Amino acid sequence: MDSLPRPAPTMRLDTMYHRLPPELVRAILLPLRDDRSSLHSCLLVGWCFFHQAVRLLYKDPLRWIPSSCEEARIVNRNTHDSPFMSGMSDHQIFSVLESKSYETFGLLIDTLRKCVNPTAQQPPPTVPYVQFINKLRTAVVTADFMREIVPHCPYIDHVEWAKTTKEIDTLVLDWYRQRGGNIRSAIFLSFQTLPTQVSTPGASNLRSLRIHNTLPRNPFDITTAESFNRIVLAQPRLEAFELATSSPQTLPVIGPSLIDALIKHRKTLTHLTLRTYVEHCEFTRIEQLVNLQLLDLHGAGGVNDENMIQILRGCPHIVHLDLAKTKITVKTIQELSKMYRPALTTLLLENMMKLSTENLPLAGLAEKCPNLSFVDISYLRTTAYDVHALVQHCRNLEKLIMHRLKLVEAVDLFFILNSCPLLSFLDMVGMNIAPQKHTLVETHHLRSLILLECKGLTDSLTIPILRTCERLAYIDWSSTKITLATIAELVSRPRLSLKEVILEGIHAFKSTNSIFPLARLAATCPHITHLDVATAHTTSEEIRCFIMACPRVQTLMLDNCLDRISQDQFKGRDDSVWDDLPDGSMAGLTYLSLRGWDVSDKCRARLFERYSGLHSLFFYGGLDVRPQVGDD
């Protein structure tokens, strides 16, 4: 069986080819998407070319199966236009185990098994089917899969290790003893006693280690703490460590011994995440990790101003700093405002408890951190002057989140958009927007605009946005005062690439009998994957036109959109909306909400049968959830 060629280990990441943007590399490779030989040659150019070529090779891996293969026809027939074949995101492309459809997963595993162990009547295909698997999730694999498929997967470098059956654990441990040196990242989920093989020096070569415990009934103990320390010390090249738990029994784990183990890696450790959510944990001496670039203390109950100031002084190379939901005060922010930090690009201060009662000096902070690209200041006390100073000084802002800021009377939406030419994501839930004072310049990068429950949002603001922001892919303007004029503008913009549209609870829909033009919306934005028009007045004909024109819809929320309440004597009168739809209509549907509809039990059963990926169906009177077949 062929193996995927990889770039030479000595290839530097700063070569000319790596500097090309991924979208440009993808555009270069697209004409070769059907030329498997050329794509394999491109794997050797560099890591950027490698990743883009793999995406094209295995976006639809079963298309390489010879047409004479009966198993291939079975899998293709059952997965045609399914989430596995057409709705996979980039991080799912590399792993067949990311499939959410257990039926599809089982069929594909059967095909893989026959490719690895062909019978005399079925010669082995030449395509390396198992080469694209690089993740192993023990929670979804079977013992047969571990025995027959995993040994033939040479590129697995990530293990997600959850507590499973004793047989599978034994098979995974045996496999790990042989392949431990090739594993680069591992996640341990809800473990009480960690596998000792992982903590044996030389048996593993982890670069990234993540340990999560979300089950209060499965607390950590001293034995687990010692396993932690042994695992950390056994990794000679550890670059990233993450511990996340809400269990109070983590006190012996987050202590001097673990910090000592981490300090042993101060030359290589660059990413540290300690999300403990419990009080009185040990956070001293972290400043000795002088090469830290990412520090995530989200919700860490034990961190205080003294610890944080020492860390800021001892770790000058921090690029990503997450202090959300901690108890540090404005004293730490003032200290940070005295340090010139051009390297800091991400600062997350959401819902910091002490800063909810103290004013946040954003203006001084922005002057010392001019290269911030991602800022979250939700639920804090600051002024409109500070917000405007932030966007003026940080011209590289790409993502800005600010929910319900206190003391801010109104913000100038157009001023923010004009001041941040690179802004791609703006989330201003619950903010008051000032009347239009500026002219909106053309914005080429804005893709997500969330203005849920924003007072002052009117057609005079939304219509210019739709006309100038042609790359908008996600809008949430629910519970605002926009009218049907905005909707008319929306459905008349053929160049929009909207994929998620959330317009729930618009007052104009409730107060008029105008029909929401779902058919025209589908014609304008055929690639929509998420639509919420709850309480909007529409008709069954408009809904059917939308369903047939938007095959990629995954989430559809049509609560009370037919503007009537169910009556027992009319049970099932809305079933006709779902009758006789063409094959392929919304094949990737996973979530459907029909509150206020009259759909019969028989119709709901047909919906689950028709949409294999549908797991939640809300309707008048209850909720249906698909049983997760195969879950332990």
C-alpha positions as CSV (number, residue, x, y, z in Angstrom):
1,M,0.0,0.0,0.0
2,D,1.3,3.4,-1.0
3,S,2.3,5.9,1.7
4,L,1.8,9.7,1.5
5,P,5.2,11.3,0.8
6,R,6.0,14.1,3.2
7,P,8.2,17.2,3.1
8,A,11.8,16.7,4.3
9,P,12.1,17.0,8.1
10,T,14.7,19.7,7.6
11,M,12.4,21.9,5.5
12,R,12.2,25.3,7.3
13,L,8.8,26.8,7.9
14,D,9.9,30.2,6.7
15,T,10.7,29.1,3.1
16,M,9.3,31.0,0.2
17,Y,6.5,28.5,-0.3
18,H,5.3,28.7,3.3
19,R,4.9,32.5,3.0
20,L,2.2,32.1,0.4
21,P,-1.4,32.5,1.9
22,P,-3.2,29.1,2.2
23,E,-6.0,30.4,-0.1
24,L,-3.5,31.2,-2.8
25,V,-1.9,27.8,-2.5
26,R,-5.4,26.2,-2.7
27,A,-6.2,28.2,-5.8
28,I,-2.9,26.9,-7.4
29,L,-3.9,23.3,-6.6
30,L,-7.5,23.4,-7.5
31,P,-7.0,22.7,-11.3
32,L,-5.1,19.5,-10.2
33,R,-7.9,18.2,-7.9
34,D,-8.6,15.3,-10.2
35,D,-4.9,14.5,-10.9
36,R,-3.9,12.2,-8.0
37,S,-0.3,11.8,-9.2
38,S,0.3,15.6,-9.4
39,L,-1.3,16.2,-6.0
40,H,1.1,13.6,-4.5
41,S,4.0,15.4,-6.1
42,C,2.8,18.7,-4.5
43,L,3.0,17.1,-1.1
44,L,6.8,17.4,-1.2
45,V,6.9,21.2,-1.9
46,G,6.4,22.3,1.7
47,W,4.1,22.0,4.6
48,C,1.6,24.6,3.3
49,F,1.3,22.7,0.0
50,F,1.2,19.4,1.9
51,H,-1.9,20.4,3.9
52,Q,-3.8,21.9,1.0
53,A,-3.0,18.9,-1.2
54,V,-4.2,16.5,1.5
55,R,-7.5,18.5,1.7
56,L,-8.0,18.0,-2.0
57,L,-6.9,14.4,-2.0
58,Y,-9.2,13.3,0.8
59,K,-12.0,15.8,0.9
60,D,-13.9,13.0,-0.8
61,P,-11.6,10.0,-0.4
62,L,-14.1,7.4,-1.7
63,R,-14.1,8.9,-5.2
64,W,-10.8,7.2,-5.8
65,I,-12.4,3.8,-5.2
66,P,-12.7,1.8,-8.5
67,S,-16.3,1.8,-9.8
68,S,-16.2,-2.0,-9.8
69,C,-15.9,-2.1,-6.0
70,E,-19.4,-3.1,-4.7
71,E,-18.6,-1.8,-1.2
72,A,-17.7,1.6,-2.7
73,R,-21.1,1.8,-4.4
74,I,-22.8,1.0,-1.1
75,V,-20.9,3.7,0.8
76,N,-21.3,6.3,-1.9
77,R,-25.0,5.6,-2.1
78,N,-25.4,6.0,1.7
79,T,-23.2,9.0,2.1
80,H,-24.2,10.9,-1.0
81,D,-24.6,14.6,0.0
82,S,-24.3,13.6,3.6
83,P,-22.4,15.7,6.2
84,F,-19.5,13.3,6.0
85,M,-19.1,13.8,2.2
86,S,-20.1,17.5,1.7
87,G,-20.4,19.2,5.1
88,M,-17.0,18.4,6.7
89,S,-15.0,21.3,8.0
90,D,-11.3,21.6,7.5
91,H,-10.3,20.0,10.8
92,Q,-12.6,17.0,10.0
93,I,-11.1,16.3,6.6
94,F,-8.1,14.4,8.1
95,S,-10.0,12.0,10.3
96,V,-12.8,9.6,9.4
97,L,-13.5,9.3,13.1
98,E,-15.0,12.8,13.1
99,S,-18.1,11.5,11.3
100,K,-21.2,12.2,13.3
101,S,-23.3,9.6,11.4
102,Y,-22.8,6.2,13.0
103,E,-24.4,4.5,10.1
104,T,-22.0,6.1,7.6
105,F,-19.1,5.5,10.0
106,G,-20.0,1.7,10.1
107,L,-20.2,1.4,6.4
108,L,-16.9,3.2,5.9
109,I,-15.2,1.0,8.5
110,D,-16.4,-2.1,6.6
111,T,-15.0,-0.7,3.4
112,L,-11.7,0.1,5.1
113,R,-11.5,-3.4,6.6
114,K,-12.0,-5.0,3.3
115,C,-9.3,-2.8,1.7
116,V,-6.8,-3.8,4.4
117,N,-7.8,-7.5,4.4
118,P,-9.0,-8.2,0.9
119,T,-10.5,-11.5,0.0
120,A,-9.3,-13.6,-2.9
121,Q,-12.3,-12.4,-5.0
122,Q,-11.7,-8.7,-4.1
123,P,-8.1,-7.6,-5.0
124,P,-6.7,-4.8,-2.8
125,P,-7.3,-1.3,-4.3
126,T,-4.2,0.8,-4.9
127,V,-5.6,3.9,-3.1
128,P,-4.2,4.3,0.4
129,Y,-7.6,4.6,2.1
130,V,-6.3,4.6,5.6
131,Q,-3.5,7.1,5.0
132,F,-5.8,10.1,5.7
133,I,-6.6,9.0,9.3
134,N,-4.5,11.0,11.7
135,K,-6.7,11.0,14.8
136,L,-7.6,8.1,17.1
137,R,-10.7,8.7,19.3
138,T,-11.0,5.7,21.7
139,A,-14.6,6.6,22.6
140,V,-15.9,5.7,19.1
141,V,-13.7,2.9,17.9
142,T,-14.5,-0.8,18.2
143,A,-12.1,-3.6,19.1
144,D,-12.2,-4.9,15.5
145,F,-11.3,-1.4,14.3
146,M,-8.3,-1.4,16.7
147,R,-7.1,-4.8,15.5
148,E,-7.7,-4.6,11.8
149,I,-7.5,-0.9,10.8
150,V,-5.4,1.1,13.2
151,P,-2.1,-0.9,12.7
152,H,-2.3,0.1,9.0
153,C,-2.6,3.9,9.7
154,P,1.0,5.2,9.8
155,Y,0.0,8.8,10.1
156,I,-1.9,8.8,13.4
157,D,-0.2,11.4,15.5
158,H,-3.1,12.5,17.8
159,V,-4.9,10.3,20.4
160,E,-8.1,11.3,22.2
161,W,-8.1,8.9,25.1
162,A,-11.4,8.5,26.9
163,K,-12.4,5.8,29.4
164,T,-13.7,2.9,27.4
165,T,-14.0,-0.9,27.7
166,K,-11.2,-2.9,29.1
167,E,-10.6,-4.7,25.8
168,I,-10.2,-1.5,23.8
169,D,-8.0,0.0,26.5
170,T,-5.7,-3.1,26.3
171,L,-5.6,-2.9,22.5
172,V,-4.9,0.9,22.6
173,L,-2.1,0.4,25.1
174,D,-0.5,-2.3,23.1
175,W,-0.6,-0.1,20.0
176,Y,0.8,2.8,22.0
177,R,3.8,0.8,23.2
178,Q,4.7,0.3,19.5
179,R,3.8,3.7,18.2
180,G,4.2,6.0,21.2
181,G,7.3,7.7,19.7
182,N,5.2,8.9,16.7
183,I,2.4,10.5,18.8
184,R,2.7,14.2,18.9
185,S,-0.5,15.2,20.8
186,A,-2.8,13.5,23.3
187,I,-6.0,14.3,25.1
188,F,-7.0,12.4,28.2
189,L,-10.7,12.7,29.1
190,S,-12.2,12.0,32.5
191,F,-9.4,9.7,33.7
192,Q,-8.9,8.8,37.3
193,T,-5.8,6.7,36.8
194,L,-3.7,7.5,33.8
195,P,-2.0,4.8,31.7
196,T,1.5,4.2,33.0
197,Q,2.8,3.5,29.5
198,V,2.4,7.2,28.7
199,S,4.6,8.2,31.6
200,T,7.4,5.8,30.7
201,P,10.5,7.8,29.6
202,G,11.3,7.1,26.0
203,A,7.9,5.5,25.3
204,S,6.4,8.8,24.1
205,N,7.4,11.9,22.3
206,L,4.5,14.2,23.0
207,R,4.6,17.8,21.9
208,S,1.1,18.6,23.2
209,L,-0.6,17.1,26.3
210,R,-4.2,18.0,27.3
211,I,-5.9,16.5,30.3
212,H,-9.6,17.2,30.9
213,N,-11.8,16.0,33.8
214,T,-15.5,17.0,33.6
215,L,-17.0,14.3,35.8
216,P,-17.3,15.3,39.5
217,R,-17.9,11.6,40.4
218,N,-14.5,10.7,38.9
219,P,-12.2,13.0,40.9
220,F,-8.4,13.2,40.7
221,D,-6.4,11.8,43.6
222,I,-2.8,11.8,44.7
223,T,-2.1,8.8,42.5
224,T,-3.4,10.7,39.5
225,A,-1.3,13.7,40.5
226,E,1.8,11.6,40.5
227,S,0.9,10.2,37.1
228,F,0.5,13.8,35.8
229,N,4.0,14.7,37.0
230,R,5.5,11.5,35.5
231,I,3.8,12.1,32.2
232,V,5.0,15.7,32.0
233,L,8.6,14.8,33.0
234,A,8.7,11.9,30.5
235,Q,8.2,14.2,27.5
236,P,11.6,15.6,26.4
237,R,10.0,18.0,23.8
238,L,6.8,19.1,25.5
239,E,5.6,22.4,23.9
240,A,2.0,22.7,25.1
241,F,0.3,21.6,28.3
242,E,-3.4,22.0,29.2
243,L,-5.3,21.0,32.3
244,A,-9.0,21.7,32.5
245,T,-11.2,20.5,35.4
246,S,-13.9,21.8,37.7
247,S,-13.3,19.2,40.4
248,P,-12.2,20.5,43.8
249,Q,-10.1,17.4,44.1
250,T,-7.6,18.9,41.7
251,L,-5.9,20.6,44.7
252,P,-3.1,18.0,44.9
253,V,-2.6,18.2,41.1
254,I,-2.2,21.9,40.7
255,G,0.5,22.2,43.2
256,P,4.3,22.8,43.5
257,S,5.1,19.3,42.1
258,L,3.3,20.0,38.8
259,I,4.8,23.5,38.5
260,D,8.2,22.0,39.1
261,A,7.6,19.4,36.3
262,L,6.5,22.2,33.9
263,I,9.6,24.3,34.8
264,K,11.8,21.5,33.7
265,H,10.5,22.3,30.2
266,R,11.0,26.0,30.4
267,K,13.2,25.9,27.2
268,T,10.5,24.2,25.1
269,L,7.1,25.0,26.7
270,T,5.4,27.8,24.9
271,H,1.7,27.1,25.5
272,L,0.2,26.7,29.0
273,T,-3.5,26.3,29.8
274,L,-4.7,25.9,33.4
275,R,-8.5,26.1,33.6
276,T,-9.2,24.8,37.1
277,Y,-12.3,26.8,38.2
278,V,-11.4,26.1,41.9
279,E,-9.9,28.3,44.6
280,H,-6.6,28.1,46.3
281,C,-4.6,26.4,43.5
282,E,-0.9,27.0,43.1
283,F,0.0,29.5,40.4
284,T,3.4,30.7,41.7
285,R,6.7,30.5,39.7
286,I,5.0,30.3,36.4
287,E,7.1,33.4,35.5
288,Q,10.0,31.1,35.1
289,L,8.6,29.8,31.9
290,V,10.2,32.6,30.0
291,N,9.4,31.3,26.5
292,L,5.6,31.3,27.1
293,Q,3.6,32.5,24.1
294,L,0.2,31.4,25.1
295,L,-1.1,31.6,28.6
296,D,-4.8,30.6,29.3
297,L,-6.0,31.0,32.8
298,H,-9.7,31.2,31.9
299,G,-11.7,30.8,35.1
300,A,-8.7,30.0,37.2
301,G,-10.0,30.6,40.7
302,G,-6.6,30.9,42.4
303,V,-4.9,33.4,40.3
304,N,-4.4,36.9,41.8
305,D,-2.9,40.3,41.0
306,E,0.5,39.4,42.6
307,N,0.8,36.2,40.6
308,M,-0.3,37.9,37.4
309,I,2.1,40.8,37.6
310,Q,5.0,38.5,38.2
311,I,4.0,36.5,35.2
312,L,3.7,39.6,33.0
313,R,7.2,40.8,34.0
314,G,8.8,37.4,33.6
315,C,7.2,36.3,30.3
316,P,7.8,39.1,27.8
317,H,6.9,37.0,24.7
318,I,3.3,36.3,25.5
319,V,1.2,36.5,22.3
320,H,-2.1,35.1,23.6
321,L,-3.4,36.0,27.1
322,D,-6.8,34.7,28.4
323,L,-7.8,36.1,31.8
324,A,-11.6,35.7,31.3
325,K,-13.7,35.0,34.5
326,T,-10.7,35.4,36.8
327,K,-10.6,37.6,39.9
328,I,-7.8,39.9,39.1
329,T,-8.4,43.6,39.5
330,V,-7.7,46.7,37.6
331,K,-4.2,46.7,39.2
332,T,-3.0,44.0,36.8
333,I,-4.4,45.9,33.8
334,Q,-2.7,49.1,34.9
335,E,0.6,47.3,35.2
336,L,0.1,45.8,31.7
337,S,-0.6,49.4,30.5
338,K,2.9,50.4,31.6
339,M,4.6,47.7,29.5
340,Y,5.1,48.0,25.8
341,R,3.9,44.7,24.4
342,P,4.0,44.7,20.6
343,A,3.9,40.9,20.5
344,L,0.6,40.6,22.3
345,T,-2.2,39.9,19.7
346,T,-4.9,38.3,21.8
347,L,-6.4,39.6,25.0
348,L,-9.5,38.0,26.5
349,L,-10.9,39.8,29.6
350,E,-14.5,38.7,29.4
351,N,-16.6,38.9,32.6
352,M,-13.7,39.4,34.9
353,M,-15.4,39.6,38.3
354,K,-13.5,42.5,39.8
355,L,-13.5,44.6,36.7
356,S,-17.3,44.4,36.6
357,T,-17.2,47.0,39.4
358,E,-14.0,48.9,38.4
359,N,-13.5,51.0,35.3
360,L,-11.3,49.4,32.7
361,P,-8.6,51.8,31.3
362,L,-8.8,50.6,27.7
363,A,-7.2,53.7,26.2
364,G,-3.8,53.3,28.0
365,L,-3.8,49.6,27.3
366,A,-4.4,50.0,23.6
367,E,-1.4,52.4,23.4
368,K,1.0,49.8,24.8
369,C,-0.4,46.9,22.9
370,P,-0.9,48.3,19.3
371,N,-0.9,45.0,17.5
372,L,-3.9,43.4,19.2
373,S,-5.9,41.5,16.7
374,F,-8.5,39.7,19.0
375,V,-10.0,41.5,22.1
376,D,-12.9,40.4,24.3
377,I,-14.1,42.9,26.9
378,S,-17.6,41.6,27.4
379,Y,-19.6,42.7,30.6
380,L,-16.9,45.0,31.8
381,R,-17.1,48.7,33.0
382,T,-15.6,51.0,30.4
383,T,-16.7,54.1,28.5
384,A,-17.5,54.8,24.8
385,Y,-14.3,57.0,24.7
386,D,-12.2,54.0,25.7
387,V,-13.8,51.7,23.1
388,H,-13.2,54.3,20.4
389,A,-9.6,54.7,21.6
390,L,-9.1,51.0,21.4
391,V,-10.2,50.7,17.7
392,Q,-8.2,53.8,16.8
393,H,-4.9,52.6,18.3
394,C,-5.3,48.9,17.3
395,R,-5.5,49.1,13.6
396,N,-4.9,45.4,13.2
397,L,-8.0,44.3,15.0
398,E,-9.6,41.3,13.3
399,K,-12.0,40.1,16.0
400,L,-13.8,42.3,18.6
401,I,-16.3,41.0,21.2
402,M,-18.1,43.3,23.6
403,H,-21.3,42.2,25.2
404,R,-23.4,44.6,27.3
405,L,-20.6,47.0,28.3
406,K,-21.4,49.0,31.4
407,L,-21.2,52.8,31.4
408,V,-21.3,52.9,27.5
409,E,-24.3,54.9,26.5
410,A,-23.9,54.3,22.7
411,V,-21.1,53.2,20.3
412,D,-20.6,54.4,16.8
413,L,-20.9,51.3,14.7
414,F,-19.6,52.9,11.4
415,F,-16.7,54.5,13.3
416,I,-15.6,51.1,14.5
417,L,-15.9,49.5,11.1
418,N,-14.0,52.4,9.4
419,S,-11.3,52.4,12.0
420,C,-10.5,48.7,11.7
421,P,-10.0,47.9,8.0
422,L,-9.0,44.2,8.8
423,L,-12.0,43.5,11.1
424,S,-13.6,40.2,10.2
425,F,-15.7,39.5,13.3
426,L,-17.7,42.0,15.4
427,D,-20.0,40.8,18.2
428,M,-21.8,43.6,20.1
429,V,-24.7,41.8,21.8
430,G,-27.0,44.1,23.9
431,M,-25.1,47.3,23.0
432,N,-26.8,50.6,22.2
433,I,-25.8,51.9,18.8
434,A,-25.6,55.6,18.2
435,P,-27.4,57.2,15.2
436,Q,-25.5,57.3,11.9
437,K,-22.8,60.0,11.9
438,H,-20.3,58.7,9.4
439,T,-20.4,57.2,5.9
440,L,-19.4,53.6,5.8
441,V,-16.4,52.9,3.6
442,E,-16.1,49.7,1.7
443,T,-15.2,46.8,4.0
444,H,-13.6,43.9,2.4
445,H,-12.9,41.7,5.4
446,L,-16.0,41.7,7.6
447,R,-17.5,38.2,7.6
448,S,-19.5,38.0,10.9
449,L,-21.6,40.7,12.4
450,I,-23.6,39.9,15.5
451,L,-25.9,42.7,16.7
452,L,-28.3,40.7,18.8
453,E,-30.7,42.9,20.9
454,C,-28.8,46.0,19.9
455,K,-30.9,49.1,20.6
456,G,-30.7,51.7,17.8
457,L,-30.0,49.2,15.0
458,T,-32.2,50.4,12.2
459,D,-32.5,50.2,8.4
460,S,-30.3,53.3,8.0
461,L,-27.4,51.2,9.4
462,T,-28.1,47.7,8.1
463,I,-28.7,48.6,4.4
464,P,-25.3,50.4,4.0
465,I,-23.7,47.4,5.6
466,L,-25.3,45.0,3.1
467,R,-24.2,47.2,0.3
468,T,-20.6,47.6,1.3
469,C,-19.7,44.3,3.1
470,E,-19.9,41.8,0.3
471,R,-18.0,39.0,2.2
472,L,-20.6,38.8,5.0
473,A,-21.1,35.1,5.8
474,Y,-22.8,35.4,9.3
475,I,-25.4,37.9,10.5
476,D,-27.4,37.8,13.7
477,W,-29.7,40.8,13.9
478,S,-32.4,39.2,16.1
479,S,-34.6,41.2,18.4
480,T,-33.8,44.5,16.7
481,K,-35.9,47.2,15.0
482,I,-35.0,46.5,11.4
483,T,-37.9,46.4,9.0
484,L,-38.8,44.6,5.8
485,A,-36.7,47.2,3.9
486,T,-33.6,45.5,5.2
487,I,-35.0,42.1,4.1
488,A,-35.7,43.5,0.7
489,E,-32.1,44.8,0.4
490,L,-30.8,41.4,1.6
491,V,-32.6,39.4,-1.0
492,S,-31.6,41.8,-3.8
493,R,-27.8,41.4,-3.2
494,P,-26.7,38.6,-5.5
495,R,-23.1,38.9,-4.6
496,L,-23.6,38.1,-0.9
497,S,-22.1,34.8,0.4
498,L,-24.2,34.5,3.5
499,K,-24.1,31.1,5.2
500,E,-25.7,31.8,8.6
501,V,-28.7,34.1,8.9
502,I,-30.4,34.7,12.3
503,L,-33.3,37.0,12.2
504,E,-35.4,35.7,15.1
505,G,-37.8,37.9,16.9
506,I,-37.8,40.9,14.6
507,H,-40.6,43.3,15.6
508,A,-41.5,44.1,12.1
509,F,-42.4,40.5,11.3
510,K,-44.7,40.4,14.3
511,S,-46.6,43.6,13.6
512,T,-47.3,43.1,9.9
513,N,-48.7,40.3,7.7
514,S,-46.0,40.7,5.0
515,I,-44.6,37.4,3.8
516,F,-40.9,36.7,4.5
517,P,-39.4,36.0,1.1
518,L,-37.7,32.7,1.8
519,A,-37.7,31.7,-1.8
520,R,-35.9,34.9,-2.9
521,L,-33.4,34.5,0.0
522,A,-32.6,31.0,-1.2
523,A,-32.0,32.3,-4.7
524,T,-29.7,35.0,-3.5
525,C,-27.8,32.9,-0.9
526,P,-28.0,29.2,-2.0
527,H,-25.1,28.2,0.3
528,I,-26.9,29.0,3.6
529,T,-26.1,26.4,6.3
530,H,-27.9,28.0,9.3
531,L,-31.2,29.8,9.1
532,D,-33.3,31.1,12.0
533,V,-36.5,33.1,11.1
534,A,-38.6,32.2,14.1
535,T,-41.8,34.3,14.4
536,A,-41.4,35.6,10.8
537,H,-44.6,35.3,8.9
538,T,-44.2,33.0,5.8
539,T,-46.0,30.3,3.9
540,S,-45.5,26.6,3.3
541,E,-44.8,27.2,-0.4
542,E,-42.0,29.6,0.5
543,I,-40.5,27.1,3.0
544,R,-40.5,24.3,0.3
545,C,-38.8,26.6,-2.2
546,F,-36.1,27.4,0.4
547,I,-35.6,23.7,1.3
548,M,-35.2,22.7,-2.4
549,A,-32.9,25.6,-3.3
550,C,-30.5,25.3,-0.2
551,P,-29.2,21.8,-0.1
552,R,-26.5,22.6,2.4
553,V,-28.7,23.6,5.3
554,Q,-27.7,22.0,8.6
555,T,-29.7,24.0,11.1
556,L,-33.2,25.3,10.4
557,M,-35.4,27.1,12.9
558,L,-38.9,27.9,11.8
559,D,-40.6,28.4,15.1
560,N,-44.1,29.9,14.8
561,C,-43.3,31.1,11.4
562,L,-46.8,30.0,10.1
563,D,-48.3,32.4,12.6
564,R,-50.8,30.1,14.2
565,I,-51.1,27.7,17.2
566,S,-51.7,24.0,17.0
567,Q,-55.1,22.6,17.7
568,D,-55.8,18.9,18.4
569,Q,-58.5,18.7,15.7
570,F,-56.0,19.8,13.1
571,K,-53.2,17.4,14.1
572,G,-50.8,16.8,11.2
573,R,-52.0,19.6,8.9
574,D,-48.4,20.8,8.4
575,D,-47.1,17.4,7.3
576,S,-47.5,18.4,3.6
577,V,-44.5,20.8,3.8
578,W,-42.2,17.7,4.0
579,D,-43.9,15.5,1.5
580,D,-42.4,14.6,-1.9
581,L,-39.3,16.7,-1.5
582,P,-36.6,15.8,-4.1
583,D,-33.6,13.7,-3.1
584,G,-30.7,15.7,-1.7
585,S,-32.8,18.4,-0.2
586,M,-31.0,19.5,3.0
587,A,-29.1,16.2,3.1
588,G,-26.9,17.5,5.9
589,L,-29.7,18.6,8.3
590,T,-28.8,18.1,11.9
591,Y,-31.1,20.4,13.9
592,L,-34.7,21.3,13.1
593,S,-37.0,23.4,15.2
594,L,-40.7,23.6,14.4
595,R,-42.4,24.9,17.5
596,G,-45.9,26.0,16.8
597,W,-46.3,23.5,13.9
598,D,-48.8,20.7,13.6
599,V,-46.6,17.7,12.6
600,S,-47.8,14.2,13.3
601,D,-45.8,11.4,14.9
602,K,-45.6,9.7,11.6
603,C,-44.2,12.8,9.9
604,R,-41.5,13.2,12.7
605,A,-40.5,9.5,12.2
606,R,-40.2,10.1,8.4
607,L,-38.0,13.2,9.1
608,F,-35.6,11.1,11.2
609,E,-35.6,8.4,8.5
610,R,-35.0,10.9,5.7
611,Y,-32.3,12.9,7.4
612,S,-29.7,10.5,8.7
613,G,-27.8,13.2,10.5
614,L,-30.8,14.8,12.2
615,H,-30.3,14.5,16.0
616,S,-32.7,17.1,17.4
617,L,-36.3,17.9,16.3
618,F,-38.3,20.5,18.3
619,F,-42.0,20.6,17.6
620,Y,-45.2,21.8,19.2
621,G,-45.5,19.9,22.5
622,G,-42.0,18.3,22.9
623,L,-38.6,17.3,21.6
624,D,-37.5,14.3,19.7
625,V,-33.8,13.2,19.9
626,R,-32.3,10.5,17.8
627,P,-30.7,7.7,19.9
628,Q,-26.9,7.7,19.5
629,V,-26.5,4.1,18.3
630,G,-23.1,2.9,19.2
631,D,-22.5,5.2,22.1
632,D,-21.1,3.6,25.3
